[in-house]
Amino acid sequence: MSQFLNDLIAELAKLPGIGEKNAERIAYFMLKRPDDENRNLGGHIGGLKDKVRFCNICGNFTEEEICSICSDPARDLSRVCVVEEPKYIKIFEKLKIFKGVYHVLGGVISPLNGIGPSDLAIDSLIEKAGKNRVSEVILALNQTTEAELTGLYIHKLLKPLNVSVSKLMAGIPIGSDIEYIDVLTLSRSFEGRSKYQ
């Protein structure tokens, strides 16, 4: 077998959820595709880090300094949906039930992994809440112990600002990743969110 092909398979196998067998299938499929389609794919992969950046306001993926959600004057700045990673924003936007803005933490507090509050975008969330007269913060975090710890920490910081803090509720099992929850369950969980006391 070609060393170049072996190298491509090895690189594809490094991608999450691919593995060696799927990497081989993808590589063989790409060998059959027209050259222009492979060049187009390669161009997108090669330019990804140059073209896509984080929004200066919320941390979402964007090609501009400010994403389309933050620059939309119709969005309700008084309601902020907090997510762990930018990829989750797309999921909630598909639900079409939230008309506020987002805030990306960049993860959750995880002492075992050496991730503390200062490693996340928590300070900017608190600043945003005070400056924009935020009335509600919705913690749309995964159902993990670390996410619960993060939520409690954020709630404690927001309490003096009289901001209502809620979290996703019914239907999402403990240990679940939002990315893999079906739309109906996620929608019901978002609408039936519970407030921190």
C-alpha positions in Angstrom: 0.0 0.0 0.0 1.1 3.6 -0.6 2.8 5.3 2.3 0.9 8.5 1.5 -2.4 6.6 1.7 -1.2 5.0 5.0 -0.4 8.5 6.3 -3.8 9.8 5.3 -5.6 6.9 7.0 -3.5 7.5 10.2 -4.4 11.2 10.2 -8.1 10.5 9.6 -8.1 7.9 12.4 -7.1 10.6 14.8 -10.5 12.3 14.3 -13.1 11.7 17.1 -15.4 8.8 16.4 -13.6 7.7 13.2 -11.2 4.9 14.1 -9.0 2.9 11.7 -11.7 1.1 9.7 -13.7 4.2 9.0 -10.5 6.1 8.2 -9.8 3.5 5.5 -13.3 3.8 4.1 -13.0 7.6 3.9 -9.6 7.4 2.3 -10.8 4.9 -0.3 -13.9 7.0 -1.0 -11.7 10.1 -1.5 -9.6 8.2 -4.0 -12.7 7.7 -6.1 -13.9 11.3 -5.8 -13.1 13.9 -8.5 -9.9 15.8 -7.8 -11.7 19.2 -7.6 -13.9 17.9 -4.7 -10.9 16.7 -2.8 -9.1 20.0 -3.3 -12.1 21.9 -2.2 -12.3 19.7 1.0 -8.6 20.2 1.5 -8.9 23.9 1.1 -11.6 24.1 3.7 -9.6 22.0 6.2 -6.4 24.0 5.5 -8.1 27.4 5.9 -10.2 26.4 8.9 -8.0 28.0 11.6 -7.3 31.1 9.5 -11.0 31.8 8.7 -12.9 30.8 11.8 -12.4 32.6 15.1 -14.2 33.2 18.3 -16.7 36.0 18.7 -15.3 38.8 20.8 -18.6 39.1 22.7 -19.9 35.5 23.3 -17.2 33.1 22.2 -19.2 31.6 19.3 -17.6 30.5 16.0 -17.5 33.3 13.5 -15.6 34.6 10.5 -16.0 38.2 11.7 -15.1 39.8 15.0 -18.7 39.6 16.2 -21.0 36.7 15.3 -24.3 37.1 13.6 -26.2 36.4 16.9 -24.5 39.1 18.9 -24.8 41.6 16.0 -28.5 40.9 15.6 -30.5 43.9 17.1 -33.6 41.7 17.5 -31.9 39.5 20.1 -32.9 40.0 23.8 -29.7 41.0 25.6 -31.4 40.5 29.0 -31.4 36.7 28.6 -28.2 34.8 28.3 -27.9 31.1 27.5 -24.5 29.7 28.9 -23.0 26.8 27.0 -19.7 24.9 27.5 -18.5 25.0 23.9 -19.5 27.0 20.8 -20.7 23.9 19.0 -23.7 23.8 21.3 -25.0 27.2 20.1 -25.9 25.7 16.8 -27.9 23.0 18.5 -30.0 25.5 20.5 -30.5 27.7 17.5 -32.0 24.8 15.6 -34.6 24.5 18.3 -35.8 28.1 17.5 -37.1 28.6 21.1 -34.5 31.0 22.4 -34.3 34.7 21.3 -31.6 35.9 23.7 -27.8 35.8 23.4 -25.2 33.2 24.3 -22.1 33.0 26.4 -19.4 30.3 25.9 -17.6 29.2 29.0 -14.9 27.1 27.2 -15.5 24.1 29.4 -16.5 23.4 33.0 -14.7 23.6 36.4 -12.9 20.3 36.8 -10.4 20.2 39.7 -9.2 16.7 38.7 -8.2 18.0 35.3 -6.7 21.2 36.7 -9.4 23.4 35.3 -10.5 26.2 37.7 -12.8 29.1 37.4 -10.0 31.4 36.1 -9.5 29.0 33.1 -13.0 29.6 31.9 -15.0 32.7 30.7 -16.8 33.1 34.0 -15.5 36.6 34.9 -16.7 37.9 31.5 -20.1 36.4 32.1 -20.5 38.1 35.4 -19.3 41.4 33.8 -21.8 41.0 31.0 -24.6 40.3 33.5 -23.9 43.5 35.4 -23.3 45.7 32.4 -26.2 44.6 30.2 -28.8 44.4 32.9 -29.3 40.7 32.4 -32.4 39.3 34.0 -32.0 35.6 33.3 -29.0 33.3 32.8 -29.8 29.8 31.5 -27.1 27.3 32.2 -27.4 24.9 29.3 -24.6 22.6 30.4 -24.1 18.9 30.1 -25.4 16.8 32.9 -22.2 16.0 34.7 -20.9 16.5 38.2 -18.4 19.1 36.9 -21.2 21.0 35.1 -23.3 21.0 38.3 -20.3 22.4 40.3 -19.8 25.1 37.6 -23.5 26.0 37.7 -23.5 26.4 41.5 -20.3 28.5 41.3 -21.9 30.8 38.6 -25.1 31.0 40.6 -23.2 32.1 43.7 -21.5 34.9 41.7 -24.7 36.1 40.1 -26.9 36.1 43.2 -25.8 39.6 44.4 -26.8 40.9 40.9 -30.4 39.7 41.3 -30.1 37.7 38.2 -32.4 34.7 37.8 -30.3 31.5 37.2 -31.9 28.4 35.7 -30.7 25.1 34.3 -31.9 22.5 31.9 -34.3 20.1 33.6 -36.4 17.1 32.7 -35.5 14.3 30.4 -31.7 14.7 30.2 -29.9 11.7 31.9 -27.0 12.4 34.2 -23.7 12.1 32.3 -25.3 13.0 28.9 -23.7 15.3 26.4 -26.1 17.9 24.9 -24.8 17.2 21.4 -26.4 13.7 21.5 -29.8 14.5 23.0 -32.7 14.3 20.6 -34.4 17.6 19.7 -37.7 17.0 21.4 -36.1 16.1 24.8 -33.7 19.0 24.6 -36.5 21.4 23.7 -38.7 20.2 26.6 -35.7 20.4 29.0 -35.0 24.0 27.9 -38.6 25.1 28.2 -39.0 23.3 31.5 -35.8 24.6 33.1 -35.6 25.0 36.8 -34.3 27.9 38.8 -31.4 27.8 41.2 -32.6 28.8 44.7 
